[in-house]
Amino acid sequence: MIELHSRATPNGRKISIALEESGLPYRVHAVDFTRREQKSPEFLSLNPNGRIPVIVDTAPGGPGQGPLAVFESGAILIYIAEKAGKLLARDGMARVEAFKWLFFASSQLTHIAMQVHWLVRLKERGETAPHLEDYRVELRRLYGVLDGVLSGHKWLAGDDFTIADIAAWTWVERHQMHGIVLESFPALADWFARSAARPAFKKGYDIPPRED
Ligand SMILES: N[C@@H](CCC(=O)N[C@@H](CS)C(=O)NCC(=O)O)C(=O)O
């Protein structure tokens, strides 16, 4: 069984969506940020970085293997895909393509989108938000890169939906808050809607349900 410790944020949603897409059984533990549960000793023993998402696989398989904790959304996505035998090609060029876009989404896109996110929040609170526009210009450029690849094929890694699509989608979903007009990127906008229409995507989106 996989135990998911998370909250419905862009990084957390990557994992709840992937778990729904994978069909693997899992149980959810909501992490309460208002009580700073992500910094508690129990949580830090699972992820010393003190951030969601984390999974604990209570039965990872293999002789003598006890529970296994995995943190970093990109690593968790690979773990889930390999365990389920879904959402990632087993070998060959399709696997390389998926990794290229998974790392692009997990590093470049996630990093820049998170900067814009926090700077927008600061601005909303009336505080100074240095370099917000610079980060926004860079984020727009990254949307252009995604739009370019999606003009050539249906999903980021080619013909098949993979964990790379999930990793990119949850940040693109914040386009309005980040001040980006998605319609300026037609292939990306189509992909965005096509992904969101997947039943497992819809189910995984609000896990654990948010009350705020
Ligand atoms: N690189 C990490 C980033 C995780 C991350 O930033 N999680 C945020 C929520 S989206 C978090 O836990 N924030 C709470 C905190 O920083 O205390 C990943 O991809 O898993």
The ligand as an SDF file (V2000), in Angstrom:
LIG
                    3D

 20 19  0  0  0  0  0  0  0  0999 V2000
   11.0610   20.1180   -5.2370 N   0  0  0  0  0  0  0  0  0  0  0  0
    9.9680   19.7140   -4.3790 C   0  0  0  0  0  0  0  0  0  0  0  0
    9.1420   20.9190   -4.0300 C   0  0  0  0  0  0  0  0  0  0  0  0
    8.0790   20.6030   -3.0040 C   0  0  0  0  0  0  0  0  0  0  0  0
    7.3900   21.8660   -2.5020 C   0  0  0  0  0  0  0  0  0  0  0  0
    7.8590   22.9970   -2.7130 O   0  0  0  0  0  0  0  0  0  0  0  0
    6.2570   21.6750   -1.8050 N   0  0  0  0  0  0  0  0  0  0  0  0
    5.5420   22.8050   -1.2410 C   0  0  0  0  0  0  0  0  0  0  0  0
    4.0540   22.7250   -1.6250 C   0  0  0  0  0  0  0  0  0  0  0  0
    3.8090   22.8650   -3.3780 S   0  0  0  0  0  0  0  0  0  0  0  0
    5.6210   22.7360    0.2910 C   0  0  0  0  0  0  0  0  0  0  0  0
    5.6430   21.6650    0.8650 O   0  0  0  0  0  0  0  0  0  0  0  0
    5.6390   23.9030    0.9440 N   0  0  0  0  0  0  0  0  0  0  0  0
    5.6160   23.9850    2.3690 C   0  0  0  0  0  0  0  0  0  0  0  0
    6.9060   24.4990    2.9660 C   0  0  0  0  0  0  0  0  0  0  0  0
    7.7910   24.9070    2.2050 O   0  0  0  0  0  0  0  0  0  0  0  0
    6.9930   24.5050    4.1780 O   0  0  0  0  0  0  0  0  0  0  0  0
    9.1100   18.6440   -5.0980 C   0  0  0  0  0  0  0  0  0  0  0  0
    9.0170   18.7100   -6.3230 O   0  0  0  0  0  0  0  0  0  0  0  0
    8.5730   17.7350   -4.4310 O   0  0  0  0  0  0  0  0  0  0  0  0
  1  2  1  0
  2  3  1  0
  2 18  1  0
  3  4  1  0
  4  5  1  0
  5  6  2  0
  5  7  1  0
  7  8  1  0
  8  9  1  0
  8 11  1  0
  9 10  1  0
 11 12  2  0
 11 13  1  0
 13 14  1  0
 14 15  1  0
 15 16  2  0
 15 17  1  0
 18 19  2  0
 18 20  1  0
M  END
$$$$
